[in-house]
Amino acid sequence: MADVFEIKNLYFAYDANDVIKGLSVKIPEGKVTTLIGANGCGKSTLFNLMTKNLKPKSGRIFLQNQDISEMKIRDFAKKVAIVHQYNTAPNDITVEKLISYGRTPHQKFGISSDRKKDEEIIRHAMAITNMTKHKHKPVSKLSGGQRQRVWIAMALAQDTKILFLDEPTTYLDIRYQLQILKLVRTLNEKYGMTIIMVLHDINQSLYYSDEIIAMKEGMIFAQGKPENIITANLMKNIYGVNPEMKEIDGKPFILPMEVSYV
């Protein structure tokens, strides 16, 4: 299996505060890879560096052997779609209209060279995310889970093979969290998309990821299959907790735990 991203000796700092410290890692193609780690470990910063929202102090990030620093935003957007944690849209914009903006990287000056193809891709994105029946509704009138599916549909309309998701289940109730994560698996397994996401819920990471990258203090602490790297020792080192763990369906499961406040 080829690597879709390769990161070499990456450094990044906010003012004098080093956040990413000589990080090197490879992201496999065709898998669901999840970044985990305690707050402040650098996972969100790494996400923003890989999506060209930040520029590294030094080091290089390669997308399919091409240095992303040398790629124009439009060319990058033809290969990579991104759903950020916080998204806003005008109150009156409809579902279909917002999703149509995903075609922007393939247009020149906002003009489509193949309107029929654009319409077909938009319809397909709505169908995959189960948003067709809501296409004429204002996005502002949707539930949180529905809005998240609209943003994912807009990303799908870019027609890329790589999708970044920054904490896609944050602020959603458990029903919508599971809907989004099942959609992620469908996009990967049925449509062959490479997914790279940030998650906070470790049990969700275990069940919906092929590969986990655990970060600590701006470095990679561990990388591998969830069942191989999510251990009590990793939880202690990454999060400073000692959870009780059980095996369910061949995968570890972290039981609820008590913590002390300091």
C-alpha positions in Angstrom: 0.0 0.0 0.0 1.4 3.4 -1.0 1.6 6.4 1.3 -0.6 9.3 0.4 1.3 11.7 2.7 4.9 11.7 3.9 6.1 14.3 6.4 9.8 14.8 7.0 11.4 16.5 10.0 8.6 19.0 10.6 8.9 22.0 13.0 6.3 24.6 13.8 6.1 27.2 16.5 3.6 29.8 17.7 5.9 32.7 18.4 8.6 31.2 20.7 6.4 28.2 21.6 7.5 25.1 19.8 4.5 22.9 19.0 5.7 20.5 16.4 9.2 19.3 17.1 11.0 17.4 14.3 8.0 15.2 13.4 8.2 12.6 10.7 5.4 10.3 9.7 3.7 8.6 6.8 0.0 8.3 6.1 -1.2 5.2 4.2 -3.4 5.5 1.2 -6.9 4.1 1.2 -7.2 3.9 5.0 -9.0 5.8 7.8 -6.2 7.3 9.8 -7.1 9.1 13.1 -4.9 11.5 15.1 -5.3 11.3 18.8 -3.7 12.9 21.8 -4.2 15.2 24.8 -5.1 18.8 24.3 -2.0 20.8 23.4 -0.2 17.8 21.9 -0.1 19.3 18.4 -2.6 17.2 16.6 -4.7 20.2 15.4 -1.6 22.0 14.4 -0.4 19.0 12.4 -3.9 18.9 10.8 -3.6 22.5 9.8 -0.1 22.1 8.5 -1.1 19.1 6.3 -4.1 21.1 4.9 -2.0 24.2 4.1 -3.7 26.4 6.7 -0.3 26.8 8.4 3.2 27.0 7.1 5.9 25.0 8.8 9.0 26.6 10.3 11.0 23.9 8.6 10.6 20.4 7.2 8.5 19.2 4.3 5.1 17.7 3.7 4.6 15.6 0.5 1.3 14.7 -1.0 1.8 11.8 -3.4 5.4 12.7 -3.7 4.7 16.4 -4.3 5.8 19.1 -1.8 2.5 20.8 -0.8 4.4 24.1 -0.3 4.9 24.2 -4.1 1.2 23.5 -4.9 -1.3 26.2 -5.6 -4.4 26.2 -3.4 -6.6 25.4 -6.4 -4.5 22.4 -7.4 -4.3 21.2 -3.8 -8.2 21.5 -3.5 -8.5 19.2 -6.6 -6.7 16.5 -4.6 -7.8 17.1 -1.0 -11.1 18.1 0.6 -11.3 19.5 4.1 -14.1 19.7 6.7 -13.0 22.0 9.6 -14.3 21.8 13.1 -16.1 25.2 12.9 -18.1 26.1 9.8 -20.4 29.0 9.0 -22.7 29.8 6.2 -25.3 32.5 5.4 -28.6 31.9 7.1 -30.6 31.8 3.9 -28.3 29.5 1.8 -29.8 26.2 0.8 -28.3 22.8 1.2 -27.9 22.3 -2.6 -26.4 25.7 -3.1 -23.8 25.2 -0.3 -22.8 21.8 -1.6 -22.4 23.3 -5.1 -19.6 25.4 -3.8 -17.5 22.3 -3.6 -17.2 22.5 -7.4 -15.3 25.8 -7.2 -11.8 24.4 -7.6 -12.8 22.9 -10.9 -14.3 26.2 -12.3 -12.6 29.3 -13.8 -13.9 32.6 -12.5 -16.9 30.8 -11.1 -17.9 29.5 -14.5 -18.3 25.8 -15.0 -16.8 24.1 -18.1 -19.1 21.2 -17.7 -22.3 22.1 -16.0 -23.9 18.6 -16.5 -20.9 17.0 -14.8 -21.1 19.4 -11.9 -24.8 18.8 -11.4 -24.2 15.0 -11.5 -21.4 15.2 -8.9 -23.5 17.5 -6.6 -26.5 15.1 -6.8 -24.2 12.2 -6.0 -22.7 14.0 -3.0 -26.2 14.7 -1.7 -27.3 11.1 -2.2 -24.2 9.6 -0.4 -24.8 11.9 2.6 -28.6 11.3 2.6 -29.3 15.1 2.1 -31.2 15.0 -1.2 -34.6 15.3 0.6 -33.3 18.5 2.3 -31.7 20.1 -0.7 -34.1 23.1 -0.8 -33.9 23.8 3.0 -31.8 26.6 4.4 -28.8 25.1 6.1 -29.6 27.2 9.2 -32.8 25.2 9.7 -31.0 21.8 9.9 -30.0 19.9 13.0 -26.3 19.8 14.0 -25.9 16.3 12.5 -27.5 17.3 9.3 -25.4 20.4 9.0 -22.3 18.3 9.4 -23.4 16.0 6.6 -23.9 19.1 4.4 -20.3 20.2 5.0 -19.1 16.7 4.2 -21.3 16.7 1.0 -19.7 20.0 0.0 -16.3 18.4 0.5 -17.4 15.3 -1.6 -18.4 17.7 -4.4 -14.8 18.5 -4.8 -14.5 15.0 -6.2 -11.2 14.2 -4.4 -9.9 10.9 -3.1 -8.6 12.4 0.1 -10.8 13.8 2.9 -9.7 15.6 6.1 -12.1 15.8 9.0 -11.3 17.9 12.1 -13.2 16.5 15.1 -16.3 15.7 13.0 -18.4 14.5 15.9 -17.8 17.4 18.3 -21.0 19.0 19.7 -23.2 16.2 18.2 -25.3 13.9 20.3 -24.4 10.2 20.2 -26.9 9.3 17.4 -25.4 11.9 15.0 -21.9 11.0 16.1 -22.5 7.4 15.0 -24.2 8.5 11.7 -21.1 10.6 10.8 -18.6 7.8 11.7 -20.6 5.2 9.7 -20.6 7.7 6.8 -16.8 7.9 7.1 -16.5 4.1 6.9 -18.8 4.1 3.9 -16.7 6.7 2.1 -13.6 4.7 2.7 -14.9 1.2 2.1 -17.4 1.8 -0.7 -15.9 4.8 -2.5 -12.2 4.2 -1.8 -11.5 7.5 -0.1 -8.5 8.1 2.2 -9.7 9.7 5.4 -7.5 11.6 7.8 -9.3 12.8 10.9 -8.9 14.1 14.4 -11.0 12.5 17.2 -11.2 12.9 20.9 -13.2 9.8 21.7 -10.7 6.9 22.0 -13.3 4.2 21.7 -14.7 5.8 18.5 -11.1 5.9 17.2 -10.7 2.2 18.0 -13.8 1.1 16.1 -13.8 3.5 13.1 -10.1 3.7 12.2 -7.7 1.5 10.3 -4.6 3.4 11.6 -4.1 5.5 14.7 -1.4 8.1 15.2 -1.0 9.0 18.9 0.8 12.3 19.5 2.5 13.7 22.6 4.3 17.0 23.0 4.6 17.7 19.3 5.9 14.3 18.4 4.6 10.9 17.3 4.3 8.7 20.3 2.9 5.6 18.5 1.4 4.6 15.2 -0.3 1.4 14.0 -3.5 -0.6 14.0 -5.9 0.5 16.9 -5.9 -3.0 18.5 -2.1 -3.0 18.6 -1.3 0.4 20.0 -4.3 1.4 22.3 -3.1 -0.1 25.6 -3.2 0.9 29.2 0.4 2.0 28.9 -0.4 4.3 26.0 -3.3 5.8 27.9 -1.1 6.5 30.9 1.6 8.1 28.8 -0.7 10.2 26.5 -3.5 11.1 28.8 -2.2 10.5 32.3 -4.9 8.0 33.2 -5.1 4.4 34.2 -8.2 3.0 32.6 -9.7 -0.5 32.9 -9.8 -2.1 29.5 -11.7 -5.1 28.1 -11.6 -6.8 24.7 -14.9 -6.7 22.7 -15.0 -8.2 19.2 -11.3 -8.6 19.1 -10.6 -4.9 19.9 -9.8 -3.2 23.2 -12.5 -1.1 24.8 -11.9 1.5 27.5 -14.3 1.4 30.4 -15.6 4.6 32.1 -13.2 5.7 34.8 -13.0 7.9 37.8 -10.5 10.8 37.7 -9.2 13.1 40.4 -9.0 16.9 40.1 -5.8 18.7 40.9 
